Amino acid sequence: MPMPPRTRAAALTAIALLLPCLLVGCSDDDSGDEDLTAQELNWKDCPDPSQAQGGQGSPSPLPGNGTWQCATMKAPLDWDDPKGDTIGIELIRVKASGPESRRIGSLIYNFGGPGGSGVTALPAFGDGYEKLRTRYDLVSFDPRGVGRSEPVLCENDQQLDAYFQQDSTPDDAAERTELVDGTTEFNAACEKNSKEMLPHVATTDAARDMDLMRQVLGDDKLHYFGISYGTELGGVYAHLFPRNVGRAVFDAVVDPTQNSEQGALGQAKGFQLALDNFAADCTSKVEDCPIGDTAQDVKDRIAKLLKDLDSKPIEGIFPRELTQSGATNGIAQALYSKDYWPFLTQGLEEAYDGNGRILMLLSDSMNGRSENGEYSNIHAANISINCADDKARYTPEYVERKLPEFRSASNLFGEFLAWSMLSCADWAVAGAADHPDVGAPGSAPILVVGNTGDPATPYEGARRMARALGKGVGVELTYKGQGHGAYDSKNRCVQDAVNGYLLDGKVPAAGTVCS
């Protein structure tokens, strides 16, 4: 079932190639007494991204001859058995552009998901971090279970096409049974194809990988830029290794005080707020808004479209049709960034005329499907990491009791997100906790940036993260804007504050507001 990642499977041929590695931990040999902190990374030109990473070509060089390099770091498969089998963690870097005398160290990025490939994301956004590159090597990675780092593999491409076409907001017993069966089949495929990895993809495992990464990269402190789920990963790291935190920024902040149900309800409210803002923006322009005369009219027409699609899908991308679930997923994807709003307007306009291609492209982007029909493993990794972290296991009966509360939060997204709570039902591995522990007494200050218009990680989460990190650790900065995250909005005030801390160690005053 489609589900907005807290921010996002491979084909059978890829499973056939990678399954033997997954079953033994993909180590060249047992690590024995090898000191993994002393390993030397073999940096070389990056290969083309794998299918699990999302395909596409090799990363383009940055200005000033900035060349991307990739390497594989060995890490324990099981951190409770650090001398046992190892797995590979795929890294990417571009070296600092400034003089060596000014270099601070490595700045490690996690762009969220969970399940997103940092090896493909950092080059995609890299030109936006050129100022930070003057004093840092920019580094990112595929967390364990993701991309090239021993990817969790579940269903194949054809199965995923069917999975994402199913009705994710059932109206009767038959549709509910179909949804539950589809979820059960997906989860069973994850266990069958990635049984050895599933117990070892929790956020605490990734945090321990990052501390090993810090040491292998030669840094005394971990300098870090976490976005979306990356803020949760950063918070868990700070809790486990508070004395190792250097300069860290959390942007698009996950609320660490919420369980998965509260998080889903918060997202329903967040996406509804973003939709309200989108509708108001469209109808406030000088030219006519092509999808409604008033903001309420825009939302009413979207609601009617989704209702109509529930019983009668329209042409999408042959041979697939645009369903209610696909359209809702595509609309949610477009609300992640104000830059996507024109595509949403065009997609809705065409959908009203019976053409669902643009909304389906947006939905495919959310689900990790490329135009050639191949899927990355972002959805498999997203489910696997979430289910390893989250203790709760919800039943269909429980979800049905909660539907009125979710509908009240959003008549468009509420049911969609309520039913997404079934994702971990019958999961093969028990979840760790109700919510992550991010208390980090003794840590260096962490700059926590919240965006008032963020749909996926609502603004309130930033304040709760700052408080949960502890007094003198979490420093909150507010951006009054739209979209998921603040730094990449190019807002000068936000970027000056973040750059000032990461480059010069200047901590902005707590409560600073940028607009």
WOGIPE-V887598 format. One record per residue. RES is the residue in one small letter. D_FIRST is the distance of its C-alpha to the first C-alpha in whole Angstrom. Layout:
res:d_first
RES:D_FIRST
RES:D_FIRST
This chain:
res:d_first
m:0
p:4
m:6
p:10
p:12
r:15
t:17
r:12
a:13
a:16
a:18
l:20
t:23
a:22
i:21
a:24
l:26
l:25
l:24
p:28
c:28
l:25
l:27
v:30
g:29
c:30
s:33
d:36
d:38
d:38
s:39
g:42
d:44
e:42
d:42
l:39
t:40
a:43
q:41
e:41
l:39
n:39
w:38
k:38
d:37
c:33
p:32
d:29
p:26
s:24
q:21
a:19
q:20
g:19
g:23
q:25
g:29
s:31
p:31
s:34
p:37
l:37
p:41
g:44
n:43
g:40
t:39
w:35
q:36
c:33
a:34
t:32
m:33
k:33
a:32
p:32
l:29
d:30
w:31
d:33
d:35
p:36
k:38
g:36
d:34
t:32
i:29
g:29
i:28
e:28
l:30
i:31
r:34
v:37
k:40
a:41
s:43
g:46
p:49
e:49
s:51
r:48
r:45
i:43
g:41
s:38
l:35
i:31
y:28
n:25
f:22
g:19
g:16
p:16
g:16
g:18
s:21
g:24
v:26
t:24
a:24
l:28
p:29
a:27
f:28
g:32
d:34
g:33
y:34
e:38
k:40
l:38
r:39
t:43
r:43
y:40
d:38
l:35
v:32
s:29
f:27
d:24
p:23
r:23
g:20
v:19
g:21
r:24
s:24
e:23
p:20
v:17
l:16
c:13
e:12
n:15
d:14
q:14
q:12
l:9
d:11
a:10
y:6
f:6
q:8
q:7
d:8
s:6
t:9
p:11
d:15
d:17
a:17
a:16
e:13
r:12
t:13
e:11
l:8
v:10
d:11
g:8
t:7
t:11
e:11
f:9
n:11
a:14
a:14
c:14
e:17
k:19
n:19
s:19
k:21
e:24
m:22
l:19
p:22
h:23
v:21
a:21
t:22
t:26
d:26
a:25
a:28
r:30
d:30
m:31
d:34
l:35
m:34
r:36
q:39
v:39
l:39
g:42
d:41
d:43
k:40
l:36
h:36
y:32
f:30
g:27
i:24
s:21
y:20
g:23
t:25
e:23
l:24
g:28
g:28
v:28
y:30
a:33
h:33
l:33
f:36
p:37
r:40
n:39
v:37
g:39
r:38
a:34
v:32
f:29
d:27
a:24
v:24
v:22
d:23
p:24
t:25
q:22
n:20
s:16
e:16
q:19
g:17
a:14
l:17
g:19
q:16
a:16
k:20
g:20
f:18
q:20
l:23
a:22
l:21
d:25
n:26
f:25
a:26
a:30
d:30
c:30
t:32
s:35
k:36
v:39
e:38
d:36
c:32
p:31
i:28
g:30
d:33
t:32
a:29
q:28
d:29
v:26
k:24
d:25
r:24
i:21
a:20
k:22
l:20
l:16
k:18
d:20
l:16
d:15
s:18
k:19
p:17
i:19
e:20
g:18
i:19
f:20
p:19
r:16
e:16
l:14
t:12
q:12
s:8
g:10
a:13
t:12
n:10
g:13
i:15
a:14
q:15
a:18
l:19
y:19
s:22
k:25
d:26
y:23
w:24
p:26
f:23
l:21
t:25
q:25
g:22
l:22
e:25
e:25
a:22
y:24
d:26
g:24
n:23
g:19
r:20
i:20
l:17
m:15
l:17
l:15
s:12
d:13
s:14
m:12
n:10
g:13
r:14
s:18
e:20
n:21
g:17
e:17
y:14
s:16
n:14
i:13
h:10
a:11
a:14
n:12
i:10
s:14
i:16
n:14
c:15
a:18
d:19
d:18
k:20
a:18
r:16
y:15
t:15
p:14
e:17
y:17
v:15
e:16
r:20
k:18
l:17
p:20
e:20
f:17
r:18
s:22
a:20
s:19
n:19
l:16
f:14
g:14
e:12
f:9
l:10
a:11
w:9
s:7
m:10
l:9
s:8
c:11
a:13
d:15
w:15
a:18
v:19
a:21
g:20
a:23
a:23
d:22
h:23
p:24
d:28
v:30
g:33
a:35
p:39
g:41
s:39
a:40
p:39
i:35
l:34
v:31
v:30
g:28
n:28
t:28
g:26
d:23
p:19
a:17
t:20
p:22
y:26
e:27
g:25
a:28
r:31
r:29
m:29
a:32
r:34
a:32
l:33
g:37
k:40
g:41
v:38
g:35
v:37
e:35
l:35
t:33
y:32
k:32
g:30
q:27
g:24
h:22
g:25
a:29
y:31
d:29
s:30
k:33
n:35
r:38
c:39
v:35
q:36
d:40
a:39
v:36
n:39
g:42
y:40
l:39
l:42
d:45
g:44
k:44
v:42
p:41
a:42
a:40
g:39
t:39
v:38
c:37
s:36
